[in-house]
Amino acid sequence: MTTPKPITTRGGVIANGKTPLICTPLVGRTPAQLLAELDAILPKQPDVLEWRIDFFDAIADTAAVLAALAQIRQRAPATPLLFTRRSTIEGGETIALNETQVLALYAAVCASGQIDLIDYELANDATHVAQVRASAKAHGVQLVLSFHNFSYTPGFEALVDKFLSAEQQGADVAKVAVMPRDMDDVLTLLRATQAASAKARVPLISMAMGPMGAITRAAGWMFGSSLSFAVGAASSAPGQMAIADLNAVLSVLQRAMGPR
């Protein structure tokens, strides 16, 4: 079994190094919906919250984004917060911003002091990745460089390369999510995670999406994945389990495996 590397924030290692961390998405389209989601999610005690800003109707209004961000932080002051604009190419919502405007929003959000981690896709222009990295580093925010393929699962070597490329481009965390067409694809994702974890110095997050990929959300930590996404109120990607279900499966697996 491969031991996942811990994900850290300004406060140190998240959840005292718990494996895997459970992250829950916020996908509300208005501030009121976001706060209602939080009310439903926080009693379930996720380790990390992810605000999927591409779902937010007022994404083009930076002041509104920062105000909503402050409300989230006020409601959940102790829970690390991941800020994510998922592009349409990688499964996100259509937004009223071009990439230059997204970069400006990212800079403002990093400077706000309200977030702990920020996600940006590895497929973006290298100069844009460098800009996000600089904004994150300047304000002590951890950078998650991510790759998503909602159509199929690339080969083993290609997946390992995605993880290592993210690290080479300055990621504090490298993330890969793919869509399996059969169980061989699921095994490929898990093997690639394990191989990349042996080489990478940064924590990894990986998952196969959809029903066939459910096992990767529950057992990916055995192969080196440090975090799994679970539903607190609403899903942000296919195949996410409810927090209670994921916790139950993890409890059974970890108890059966004994002390680690």
C-alpha positions in Angstrom: 0.0 0.0 0.0 1.2 3.5 -0.8 0.9 6.1 2.0 -0.5 9.4 0.6 1.4 12.6 1.2 -0.3 15.1 3.5 -1.9 18.2 2.1 -0.9 21.3 4.0 -2.3 24.9 4.3 -1.1 27.9 6.3 -2.3 26.2 9.4 -0.2 23.1 8.8 -1.2 19.6 7.8 -5.0 19.4 7.2 -6.9 17.3 9.7 -3.7 16.2 11.4 -2.8 14.1 8.4 -6.0 12.1 8.1 -6.1 9.8 5.1 -7.9 10.4 2.8 -9.2 13.9 3.4 -12.9 14.4 2.4 -13.7 17.5 0.3 -17.2 18.6 -0.3 -18.2 21.0 -3.1 -20.3 24.2 -2.9 -22.3 24.7 -6.1 -24.9 27.3 -5.1 -25.7 29.9 -7.7 -26.5 32.7 -5.2 -25.1 33.7 -1.8 -28.3 32.5 -0.2 -27.9 29.1 -1.8 -24.3 28.9 -0.8 -25.1 29.6 2.9 -28.0 27.0 2.8 -25.5 24.5 1.4 -23.1 25.3 4.2 -25.8 24.8 6.8 -26.5 21.3 5.3 -22.8 20.4 4.9 -21.0 21.6 8.0 -22.7 19.2 10.4 -21.2 16.4 8.3 -17.7 17.6 9.1 -15.9 17.6 5.7 -12.1 18.1 6.0 -12.1 20.6 3.1 -14.7 22.7 1.3 -14.4 23.5 -2.4 -16.2 26.5 -3.8 -16.9 25.8 -7.5 -17.1 29.4 -8.6 -18.1 28.5 -12.1 -21.6 27.7 -10.7 -21.9 31.2 -9.2 -24.2 33.5 -11.1 -22.3 36.7 -10.1 -18.9 35.3 -11.1 -18.2 38.4 -13.2 -18.7 40.7 -10.2 -15.4 40.4 -8.2 -16.9 42.4 -5.3 -19.8 40.0 -5.1 -17.5 37.0 -5.2 -15.3 38.4 -2.4 -18.4 39.3 -0.3 -19.7 35.7 -0.7 -16.3 34.3 0.0 -16.2 36.3 3.3 -19.6 34.9 4.2 -18.4 31.4 3.6 -15.3 32.0 5.7 -17.3 33.5 8.5 -19.6 30.5 8.5 -16.8 28.0 8.3 -13.7 29.7 9.8 -11.8 26.5 10.6 -12.4 24.5 7.4 -9.8 24.8 4.7 -11.3 26.3 1.5 -10.4 25.3 -2.1 -11.4 27.9 -4.7 -12.0 26.4 -8.2 -13.1 27.7 -11.6 -13.6 24.6 -13.7 -13.3 25.4 -17.4 -15.9 24.1 -19.8 -13.3 22.1 -21.6 -12.7 20.1 -18.4 -16.4 19.7 -17.3 -17.2 23.1 -15.8 -20.0 25.6 -16.3 -20.2 28.3 -19.0 -19.1 31.6 -17.4 -19.2 35.3 -18.4 -15.4 35.7 -18.1 -12.5 35.3 -20.5 -9.3 33.8 -19.3 -7.7 37.2 -18.6 -10.6 38.1 -16.4 -10.4 34.7 -14.7 -6.7 35.4 -13.9 -7.6 38.8 -12.4 -10.3 37.1 -10.3 -7.9 34.5 -9.1 -5.4 37.3 -8.1 -8.1 39.1 -6.1 -9.2 36.0 -4.4 -5.7 34.9 -3.4 -5.0 38.5 -2.1 -8.2 38.4 0.0 -6.7 36.0 2.6 -10.0 34.0 2.6 -8.9 30.8 0.8 -6.3 28.1 1.5 -6.0 26.4 -1.9 -6.8 27.3 -5.5 -7.3 25.0 -8.5 -6.2 25.8 -12.0 -6.1 23.4 -15.0 -2.7 22.1 -16.2 -3.9 22.4 -19.8 -4.0 26.2 -19.6 -1.3 28.3 -21.3 2.0 28.0 -19.4 2.2 31.8 -18.9 -1.3 31.7 -17.3 -0.3 28.8 -15.0 2.8 30.9 -14.0 0.5 33.9 -13.2 -1.7 31.8 -11.0 1.3 30.2 -9.3 2.7 33.7 -8.6 -0.6 34.9 -7.1 -0.9 31.9 -4.9 2.7 31.9 -3.7 2.6 35.7 -2.9 -0.3 35.1 -0.5 0.4 31.7 1.0 -2.2 29.8 -1.0 -1.6 26.2 -2.1 -1.8 25.6 -5.8 -3.7 22.6 -7.1 -2.8 22.0 -10.8 -5.4 19.6 -12.3 -6.2 17.6 -15.3 -9.7 16.3 -16.2 -10.8 14.0 -19.1 -14.5 13.4 -19.2 -14.4 11.3 -22.3 -11.9 8.5 -21.6 -8.8 7.4 -19.6 -5.4 8.2 -21.2 -2.7 5.5 -21.0 -0.6 4.7 -17.9 2.4 6.7 -19.0 0.3 9.7 -20.0 -1.4 9.8 -16.6 1.9 9.5 -14.7 3.2 12.3 -16.9 0.2 14.5 -16.0 1.0 14.2 -12.2 4.7 14.9 -12.7 4.1 17.7 -15.1 1.9 19.4 -12.5 4.7 19.2 -10.0 7.2 20.5 -12.5 5.0 23.5 -13.2 4.9 24.5 -9.5 1.9 22.6 -8.1 1.7 22.1 -4.4 -0.9 19.4 -5.2 -1.3 17.5 -8.5 -4.8 16.3 -9.4 -6.0 13.9 -12.2 -9.6 12.9 -12.9 -10.6 10.7 -15.8 -13.6 8.9 -17.2 -13.2 5.1 -17.4 -14.8 3.1 -20.2 -14.2 -0.3 -18.4 -12.6 -1.6 -15.3 -9.2 -1.8 -17.0 -9.3 2.0 -17.2 -10.0 2.1 -13.4 -7.0 -0.1 -12.7 -4.8 2.1 -15.0 -5.7 5.2 -13.0 -4.9 3.5 -9.8 -1.6 2.1 -11.0 -0.6 5.5 -12.4 -1.4 7.1 -9.1 0.7 4.6 -7.3 3.6 5.0 -9.7 3.4 8.8 -9.7 3.2 8.9 -5.9 6.6 7.1 -5.7 8.2 9.8 -7.8 6.4 13.0 -6.9 7.3 15.1 -3.9 3.9 16.7 -3.7 0.5 15.2 -2.6 -1.6 13.7 -5.4 -5.4 13.6 -5.8 -6.9 11.1 -8.3 -10.2 9.6 -9.3 -12.0 7.8 -12.0 -15.4 9.4 -12.4 -18.8 7.8 -12.9 -20.2 4.6 -11.4 -17.3 2.4 -12.4 -14.9 4.8 -10.7 -16.6 4.7 -7.3 -13.9 2.3 -6.0 -11.2 4.9 -6.7 -13.1 7.4 -4.5 -13.2 4.8 -1.6 -9.8 3.1 -2.1 -7.7 5.6 -4.0 -5.8 6.5 -0.8 -4.3 3.0 -0.8 -2.6 4.0 -4.1 -1.4 7.4 -3.0 -4.4 9.7 -3.5 -4.6 12.2 -0.6 -8.2 13.4 -1.0 -11.6 12.2 -2.1 -14.6 14.4 -3.1 -18.0 13.6 -1.6 -21.4 15.1 -1.7 -22.6 17.2 1.2 -25.6 18.9 -0.5 -25.1 18.6 -4.3 -22.6 16.9 -6.6 -20.1 18.7 -8.8 -18.9 15.6 -10.8 -20.3 12.2 -11.7 -19.8 9.4 -9.3 -19.4 11.4 -6.1 -20.7 9.6 -3.0 -22.5 11.1 -0.1 -20.2 12.0 2.8 -21.9 9.5 5.1 -21.5 6.7 2.6 -17.9 7.4 1.9 -17.1 7.6 5.6 -18.8 4.3 6.2 -16.8 2.6 3.4 -13.6 4.1 4.6 -14.3 3.0 8.2 -14.8 -0.6 7.1 -11.8 -0.7 4.9 -9.4 0.9 7.4 -10.7 -1.2 10.3 -10.2 -4.4 8.2 -6.7 -3.4 7.3 -5.8 -2.7 10.9 -3.3 -0.1 12.2 -1.3 1.6 9.5 
